[in-house]
Amino acid sequence: MTDIAKRFRENPLLSPGDLRPSRSGLEITCLLNPGVFSFEGKTWILVRVAERPAQEEGMITFPVLNGDGIDVIGIASDDPDLNKDDPRVIRYKGTDYLTTLSHLRLLCSDDGVEFYEPEGFKLLTGVGRHQAFGIEDCRVTYMDDRYFLTFTAVSENGVAVGLRITSDWKVFRDEGLILPPHNKDCAIFEEKINGKYYALHRPSSVDLGGNYIWLAESPDGIHWGKHQCLVRTRPGKWDGARVGAGASPIRTEMGWLEIYHGADAEHRYCLGAFLMDLEDPSVVLARTDEPIMVPTEPYEVSGFFGHVVFTNGHLVRGDELIIYYGAADEHVCGATFSIGGILAFLTYDHAE
């Protein structure tokens, strides 16, 4: 398969051992899929930090938020009611739990390569019962002098989309859930189109339909409707099992360019792209037939959940697209693309 990414030679940029756990008694298992933005002349990432208690022999232990604290649940690893086939999710007596608890942590960089935690910025953690299993995979959209943070909110009630808004990264307005379960991968466009806000999102169906990318519109960036199915999976291809949006679409002369992830039946995650009409983003003009990035490097192939490249954050500098991505559900890495090169890689004869 073709891979047109130019990976940072410094990869991985961040690994679990590079940060401190949020509290005593927990250890960082994974760093994943940061949101990306520019602020005060620096490159910032809002990285997902997944933690869990140190594992004891013969036990599976995992944390769940409870008000301002956490509860640690322990289950004997040989319990016949326990299904632990997936390292990310376990099922116990008919209920699903995450093996880790995620929060979002701000880091910044002067050169886009070496990141550090600045003083005076708090962790973003789950709030309330609909975020009791944590918050994940934040996309950051800057518009109208505000930053819109869309993220995955997880609880026993399902996977939903939450929204917080800030202007200074110190004070946040919590808008709660803007899309109910089961939904994730929500990326808001960085410009209004004909006076309306637009967003990509990914509702999920286990019985009818599939894990497809949808489009929604809004009068205020908070209340969403007029949903339309936009990009579907393609059986037998690299994106045959599920697809989901990356970061905010990029405005180009040819249309809105979106970098998305696709997974196949073997749970390998690659990156591709599609192009939407500038005036009517419900019209998909083109799509990459082959992926533009494939997990090939050792840090992408082997890790907490291997064979994964996944992005929901980037910066645009002229023709250069700088993406920061999660590798193997464990590391944060960087890569660059030519926007013109991606546009040339698109197939226009049949976007579906």
Sequence and secondary structure as in RCSB ss.txt:
>XXXX:A:sequence
MTDIAKRFRENPLLSPGDLRPSRSGLEITCLLNPGVFSFEGKTWILVRVAERPAQEEGMITFPVLNGDGIDVIGI
ASDDPDLNKDDPRVIRYKGTDYLTTLSHLRLLCSDDGVEFYEPEGFKLLTGVGRHQAFGIEDCRVTYMDDRYFLT
FTAVSENGVAVGLRITSDWKVFRDEGLILPPHNKDCAIFEEKINGKYYALHRPSSVDLGGNYIWLAESPDGIHWG
KHQCLVRTRPGKWDGARVGAGASPIRTEMGWLEIYHGADAEHRYCLGAFLMDLEDPSVVLARTDEPIMVPTEPYE
VSGFFGHVVFTNGHLVRGDELIIYYGAADEHVCGATFSIGGILAFLTYDHAE
>XXXX:A:secstr
     EE TT  SB GGGS  SSTTEEEEEEEEEEEEEETTEEEEEEEEEEEE   TTEEEEEEEETTEEEEEEE
ETT TTEE SSSSEEEETTEEEESSEEEEEEEEESSSSS B  TT   B   SGGGTTBEEEEEEEEETTEEEEE
EEEEETTEEEEEEEEESSSSSEEEEEEEE SSEEEEEE SS BTTBEEEEEEE  SSSS B EEEEEESSSSS E
EEEEEE   TTSTTSSEEEE SS EEETTEEEEEEEEE TT  EEEEEEEE SS TTSEEEE SS SB   SHHH
HSSTT SBEEEEEEEEETTEEEEEEEETTTEEEEEEEEHHHHHHH B S   
